Amino acid sequence: MSNSLKKDTTKGVFWSLIERFGTNEQKHYYLKGIADSDVNFTVAWLEPGGSYKEQGIQLVGEITQEQIRLSGVKTQVPDVELAQHVLVPLRINNEITLIIVDLQTPGISVKHQDNIAETRKLSTVHFENVTVSVENVIGQIGDGWGILQESLLYYNAALSSVAVGAMEQIVEMAT
């Protein structure tokens, strides 16, 4: 999948996620940039030895003075080199919460992972005492799992439309 198709697919997912669950401030800050392709996201969901199930999310965020501090590792994070922000599912008070983290935040390091599929770049993202404002939470604290599941519906629809478009192009080229 080309970089432009990857951006278009994730653009649709994150646009709908922020449009539906973001605060007015988040909508104002991110939506125009997403639409103009100036702002790109990825998601850091999987953890080493974990799964994509709710119990696989073990990264803990601690709230102190309107800040969330997180330390831990996310793996197989797609297309970090194309993104400025990462959506991180984590646990606060043992409930799944989603938070947007700027990839330039101090304490973040990214390491490329070897991968069989050369077109799909995967990375490991380390969070070492990363501090993020509580204003970066998407939805409410503890609502993250439901929001994540609903966002997957948008992702699957976007990915399917890319596949249909690619098939149409192949048929057109072959005829």
Backbone torsions as a table, in degrees:
resi	resn	phi	psi	omega
1	MET	NA	132.6	-178.1
2	SER	-71.4	160.7	178.7
3	ASN	-59.0	-37.8	-179.5
4	SER	-67.5	-38.1	176.7
5	LEU	-67.8	-38.9	177.0
6	LYS	-60.6	-45.3	179.6
7	LYS	-63.1	-41.7	-179.8
8	ASP	-64.7	-40.2	179.9
9	THR	-65.4	-48.9	-178.9
10	THR	-71.0	-30.3	177.7
11	LYS	-57.7	-46.5	-179.9
12	GLY	-62.6	-39.7	-179.0
13	VAL	-67.4	-50.4	-175.5
14	PHE	-74.2	-31.4	174.4
15	TRP	-58.4	-52.3	-176.6
16	SER	-65.4	-37.3	179.5
17	LEU	-62.7	-47.7	-178.4
18	ILE	-73.3	-39.0	178.3
19	GLU	-60.5	-40.1	-175.8
20	ARG	-83.8	-40.4	-170.5
21	PHE	-117.2	-9.2	-177.3
22	GLY	-76.1	159.7	174.2
23	THR	-74.6	168.0	176.2
24	ASN	-58.7	-38.4	179.0
25	GLU	-64.8	-42.7	178.7
26	GLN	-64.7	-41.3	178.5
27	LYS	-61.1	-46.6	-179.5
28	HIS	-62.4	-40.6	-175.4
29	TYR	-75.0	-41.3	-169.8
30	TYR	-101.3	-36.4	-167.1
31	LEU	-62.8	-43.5	179.0
32	LYS	-63.6	-41.7	178.4
33	GLY	-63.3	-37.7	176.9
34	ILE	-66.1	-46.6	-179.0
35	ALA	-60.9	-37.7	-179.4
36	ASP	-84.7	1.3	-177.2
37	SER	62.5	24.0	175.5
38	ASP	-89.7	-20.4	-178.1
39	VAL	-122.8	125.2	-179.8
40	ASN	-128.1	147.7	-176.9
41	PHE	-121.7	160.2	163.6
42	THR	-139.1	174.3	179.0
43	VAL	-123.1	135.1	177.9
44	ALA	-110.1	87.9	-172.1
45	TRP	-101.3	-52.9	-171.2
46	LEU	-75.4	142.0	176.9
47	GLU	-117.4	154.4	-179.4
48	PRO	-53.6	127.7	179.4
49	GLY	74.6	3.5	-177.2
50	GLY	-97.3	-165.9	179.3
51	SER	-140.8	174.9	177.4
52	TYR	-84.1	6.1	176.9
53	LYS	-81.8	164.3	-178.2
54	GLU	-56.0	-41.2	-178.6
55	GLN	-69.4	-15.0	178.0
56	GLY	-75.7	-13.6	179.2
57	ILE	-88.5	109.5	-176.2
58	GLN	-119.7	-13.3	179.0
59	LEU	-57.9	128.5	-176.0
60	VAL	-107.7	134.6	172.8
61	GLY	-106.5	136.1	178.5
62	GLU	-111.0	127.9	179.7
63	ILE	-93.1	126.9	172.5
64	THR	-144.1	123.9	175.8
65	GLN	49.8	55.9	176.6
66	GLU	63.6	17.6	176.7
67	GLN	-123.2	149.0	174.0
68	ILE	-114.7	125.1	178.3
69	ARG	-105.4	130.8	178.2
70	LEU	-131.9	142.6	175.2
71	SER	-138.6	130.8	179.8
72	GLY	159.9	-169.4	-174.0
73	VAL	-131.7	138.2	169.7
74	LYS	-120.1	142.2	-175.2
75	THR	-126.2	164.1	-178.2
76	GLN	52.1	43.9	178.1
77	VAL	-82.4	120.3	-175.0
78	PRO	-79.6	140.4	166.2
79	ASP	54.5	40.9	178.3
80	VAL	-60.3	-33.8	-177.4
81	GLU	-66.5	-15.1	178.7
82	LEU	-96.5	-9.9	-170.0
83	ALA	-107.5	153.6	170.1
84	GLN	-105.4	-21.6	-176.3
85	HIS	-132.4	152.6	177.7
86	VAL	-128.6	136.4	174.4
87	LEU	-90.6	123.5	-174.5
88	VAL	-118.1	115.0	169.1
89	PRO	-78.1	132.5	179.9
90	LEU	-149.6	174.0	179.5
91	ARG	-106.3	129.1	169.9
92	ILE	-125.8	124.2	-174.6
93	ASN	54.0	37.7	178.3
94	ASN	65.1	15.9	177.2
95	GLU	-115.8	144.0	-178.3
96	ILE	-71.8	130.3	179.6
97	THR	-132.9	147.3	176.8
98	LEU	-108.4	136.0	-180.0
99	ILE	-137.3	141.4	175.3
100	ILE	-90.9	129.8	179.6
101	VAL	-124.1	127.6	174.1
102	ASP	-70.5	129.7	-177.0
103	LEU	-68.8	-10.2	176.8
104	GLN	-92.3	3.3	179.7
105	THR	-63.9	133.8	177.3
106	PRO	-55.5	139.1	178.9
107	GLY	100.4	-4.1	178.3
108	ILE	-99.3	131.4	171.6
109	SER	-130.6	145.3	-176.0
110	VAL	-122.6	133.4	177.0
111	LYS	-127.9	125.9	178.5
112	HIS	-63.0	139.1	175.9
113	GLN	-104.8	138.6	172.8
114	ASP	-64.8	146.3	-172.3
115	ASN	-151.0	143.9	178.7
116	ILE	-66.7	-42.4	-177.7
117	ALA	-86.5	107.1	-177.6
118	GLU	-65.1	-23.2	-178.1
119	THR	-82.3	-11.5	-179.0
120	ARG	-114.3	103.4	-178.9
121	LYS	-84.0	126.0	178.2
122	LEU	-118.8	148.3	-179.2
123	SER	-140.0	161.3	168.9
124	THR	-103.7	132.2	-179.9
125	VAL	-114.9	122.6	178.2
126	HIS	-101.7	131.0	175.8
127	PHE	-111.1	114.3	-177.9
128	GLU	-117.3	97.1	-177.3
129	ASN	52.6	45.9	178.3
130	VAL	-77.5	130.9	-179.2
131	THR	-112.5	127.9	-177.5
132	VAL	-133.7	143.3	178.8
133	SER	-66.6	145.6	174.8
134	VAL	-62.7	-17.9	177.0
135	GLU	-67.1	-11.6	179.3
136	ASN	-89.0	-0.6	177.1
137	VAL	-70.5	134.2	174.6
138	ILE	-92.0	125.7	-175.5
139	GLY	73.6	-146.1	179.3
140	GLN	-107.5	156.0	173.9
141	ILE	-58.6	127.5	180.0
142	GLY	96.4	-9.2	-179.7
143	ASP	-95.4	4.6	-170.3
144	GLY	-62.9	-38.3	-176.0
145	TRP	-65.0	-44.5	178.6
146	GLY	-63.9	-41.1	178.6
147	ILE	-64.1	-42.7	179.9
148	LEU	-62.3	-43.7	179.8
149	GLN	-63.8	-42.0	178.5
150	GLU	-66.3	-37.7	179.3
151	SER	-64.9	-31.1	177.6
152	LEU	-63.0	-31.8	176.6
153	LEU	-62.3	-43.2	177.6
154	TYR	-65.4	-40.4	179.6
155	TYR	-62.5	-46.1	-179.7
156	ASN	-62.3	-39.2	177.8
157	ALA	-65.2	-44.2	180.0
158	ALA	-64.0	-43.0	179.8
159	LEU	-64.8	-39.6	178.4
160	SER	-64.1	-40.4	179.8
161	SER	-66.3	-35.1	175.8
162	VAL	-64.3	-42.9	-179.9
163	ALA	-64.0	-42.4	178.7
164	VAL	-63.4	-43.9	178.2
165	GLY	-60.9	-40.4	178.8
166	ALA	-65.8	-41.1	178.7
167	MET	-65.0	-40.1	177.7
168	GLU	-61.5	-40.3	178.7
169	GLN	-64.5	-40.9	179.4
170	ILE	-63.6	-44.2	178.9
171	VAL	-63.0	-43.2	178.9
172	GLU	-62.1	-41.0	179.8
173	MET	-68.6	-32.5	-176.2
174	ALA	-81.0	-17.3	-177.1
175	THR	-103.6	NA	NA
